[in-house]
């Protein structure tokens, strides 16, 4: 019974890791679209600030995905 329970637990962790990676990719695409829209609206005047904000947002999504999928990569 112990092997079965651990196997199901491992499968669930793997699925969560896969979902986290997909969510990170989708979030990064959204950040990229928002970054481009902000650049267009501001005419390049605030590109440095926009890039900083975009990088922070991508770091946050990476950290969240890494936390959710960490057990998958630790094997």
C-alpha positions as CSV (number, residue, x, y, z in Angstrom):
1,X,0.0,0.0,0.0
2,X,2.9,2.4,0.8
3,X,4.3,2.1,-2.8
4,X,0.9,2.8,-4.3
5,X,0.4,5.9,-2.1
6,X,3.8,7.3,-2.9
7,X,3.3,6.6,-6.6
8,X,0.1,8.5,-6.6
9,X,1.7,11.3,-4.7
10,X,4.6,11.5,-7.1
11,X,2.2,11.6,-10.1
12,X,0.2,14.4,-8.5
13,X,3.5,16.4,-7.9
14,X,4.5,15.9,-11.5
15,X,1.1,17.2,-12.8
16,X,1.4,20.2,-10.6
17,X,4.9,20.9,-12.0
18,X,3.6,20.7,-15.5
19,X,0.7,23.0,-14.8
20,X,3.0,25.5,-13.1
21,X,5.3,25.5,-16.2
22,X,2.3,26.1,-18.5
23,X,1.0,28.9,-16.2
24,X,4.5,30.5,-16.2
25,X,4.6,30.5,-20.0
26,X,1.2,32.0,-20.3
27,X,2.0,34.7,-17.7
28,X,5.2,35.6,-19.5
29,X,3.3,36.0,-22.8
30,X,0.9,38.3,-21.0
31,X,3.8,40.3,-19.5
32,X,5.3,40.6,-23.0
33,X,2.1,41.8,-24.5
34,X,1.6,44.4,-21.7
35,X,5.2,45.5,-22.1
36,X,4.8,46.1,-25.8
37,X,1.5,48.0,-25.3
38,X,3.0,50.2,-22.6
39,X,6.0,51.0,-24.8
40,X,3.7,52.0,-27.6
41,X,1.5,54.1,-25.4
42,X,4.4,56.0,-23.9
43,X,6.4,56.4,-27.1
44,X,9.6,55.0,-25.6
45,X,9.7,57.6,-22.9
46,X,9.5,55.1,-20.1
47,X,11.1,52.0,-21.6
48,X,13.6,51.6,-18.8
49,X,10.9,51.6,-16.1
50,X,8.7,49.3,-18.2
51,X,11.5,46.8,-18.6
52,X,12.2,46.8,-14.9
53,X,8.6,46.1,-14.1
54,X,8.4,43.4,-16.8
55,X,11.5,41.7,-15.4
56,X,10.1,41.8,-11.9
57,X,6.9,40.3,-13.1
58,X,8.7,37.5,-14.9
59,X,10.9,36.8,-11.9
60,X,7.8,36.4,-9.8
61,X,6.2,34.0,-12.2
62,X,9.4,32.0,-12.4
63,X,9.7,31.8,-8.6
64,X,6.1,30.7,-8.3
65,X,6.5,28.0,-11.0
66,X,9.8,26.8,-9.5
67,X,8.1,26.5,-6.1
68,X,5.2,24.6,-7.5
69,X,7.3,22.3,-9.7
70,X,10.4,22.0,-7.5
71,X,9.8,18.4,-6.6
72,X,9.6,17.5,-10.2
73,X,13.1,18.8,-11.0
74,X,14.7,17.5,-7.8
75,X,14.5,13.9,-8.9
